[in-house]
Amino acid sequence: MRSDNIFIREYLETLKEDRELDALFPLLLSVMGFRIVTTAKESKGQNQYGKDIIAVGKDGEGKEWRYYFELKGQKDKDITDKNYLSPDGVRESILAAKDTAFNDKSIPGFDTLPVKIIFVHPGTVKMSVRPTFDGFIAREFKEGEFERWDIYKLTDLFSEHLFNEYLLTDEQSVRYFKRTLALLDEPEYKFIDFKNLVDLQIEKIGDRFTGREFQKFFATQHLLCHVIHRYAKDADNLEPAKICLTYLLLKTWAWILRFKKENETKVRREFDKLVGVHYLMLSEYFKKTLPLASEHIGLFSPAGQYFERVGYPLRSFEYLNYLIYFFQVRLHFPRDYKVENPKVWKRIRKKQKEQLFRLVENNNGCTRPLLDNHSIAILNVVLFTLDRDGFESEDLRFTGQFIVDVLNNINTIKKIKGRFPLVSNDENVLIEKVLDIETSKYIDTSSLLINILFELIAVFEAEGVYDMFVEHFRGQIDLQVAYPYRDKYDIEQLLFEKQLNDELYVEHSIKLPQAFVEYRDKLKTLPLNTFNYRTDEAGYSYLRTLAHVFYKTDIFPGEWRQLFH
């Protein structure tokens, strides 16, 4: 057996039936050409009668069958004297699969297909029970009606159809992959193994954008997305998938930009598959959460108790960020269903804005920034609502009130608690401060966020709002704005790789004059400092939103200053 097959065998031997084997095995069947009818996840909590997975497919001779797959893993991966006769053991499961009918009128001809039962176990048959087992199968089944896929058969199948063809051909990748799946739903897990796994695949492919290596690379990325997505769904928690799939998507696009391949049709075709899985995951995420989140304080968690003083606003701003991205990508992807009709576009945008307004108005956590980089979510809301393709008076009303509420809450917290939003992104420091734990690490002497809010006031020509707040902030905090070093770095590529810090220079000590007109006129003279993004030209402008959200890189001034013009 080849060394990489040994890695595959060892990995399969560690799979648990519940969740791990149940999650990965359907992927294998799909690649092999089976049409899956039901899975173990869909039958969870019900008597499965020896049918963990039901599928339709053809055998090696082209004959079509109804396949009943029974999966056993971990402690039951080997067939032994003990589990052969135990309740819900090997013999009982196989007989249940044989004796209990499964019909599906929605699939033409399904009910008349012959049945083949396949017993799947990442282990072996122990010699002590082998004669008994073989005799039992010979008595109960005719030729071709039963198969047993043991660890050696599974190793060959996974090697041929998944792993060696697409994924994990080195020991380090296997290690990262196994640790990711083992820890995926651990509350404190930071997904470092998955991130290392993605980085390693990109390092291995290098600059090869042709041939078999190119196809294998994208198949690997696509398979990783599907595995993580399925695991997260099985755990009934899509949050890990949101983090992992976003990281993979952004890193892959950065790789494409690095070698200037963003306009190649074959590259975009493969990359679209990754966008598609990510889009599907977010569709499921918001379909499940948005109705509840949009109710009165729907993003608040009563179980969080004191922590919700921090958790509720943090959760609210993150939710806003991903929702805005999802709304953007909905209008552009999938490409086959891209909204071209202006009336349809306008109708969808109107519905999206209504959903956004309802969410914000029912969750005051959306207007209580605790971190200075909550400016990202605030700007995403404003820029999405005041779309350059057109907006209405209701959009202006909502956005104006949104900015006033944010400023009012910042001012109120300063008066009552004596703190402005935290400059750094260190949520642990924030938690200590908000929960009144003594800390010297809380720095709030400067702010990009407050400066942005005042610039937005100028955009709105809201002199009354300016006069209402200017004395509360003028001279109270060092107002700043961050610009990217455009000539020194490839800002666009780096935007998709990491949080930008050293790549930005900060203008500080920005003054708020007492007169609004003076402030407004000065802002109108500032350069836009805009980019011609290759990402936008390739049709993926929404990915820039996702990059700012995921890496927490401050949005560049040109994005909101365009509203002046």
Protein Blocks (a to p, Z undefined) as FASTA:
>chain_A
ZZklmmmmmmmmmpcfehjlmmmmmmmmmmnopacfbdfklmgoiafkhpabacddddfk
opacdddddddehjlmpccfklmmmghilklmmmmmmmpccddfklghklmpccdddddd
fbdddfklmmmmmmmmmmmpcehiaccddfklmmmmmmmmmmmmmgopbfklmmmmmmmm
mmmmgmklgolmmmmmmmmmmmmnmmafghjklmmmmmmmmmmmmmmmmmmmmnopaklm
mmmmmmmmmmmmmmmmmnopmlgmklmmmmmmmmmmmmmmmmmmmmmmmmmmmmghklbc
fklmmmmmmmmmmmmmmmmmmmmmmmmmmmmocfklocfblklmmmmmmmmmmmmmmmmm
mmmklmmcfbfklmmmmmmmmmmmmgckbpcfklmmmmmmmmmmmmmmmmmmmmmnopac
dfblcfklmmmmmnopacfkbcckbcfklmmmmmmmmmnopaklmmmmmmmmgopaccdd
ddddfklpcfklmmmmbccfklpccdehiacdfblklmmmmmmmpcfkiacdfklmnopa
mmmmmmmmmnopacdfklmmmmmZZ
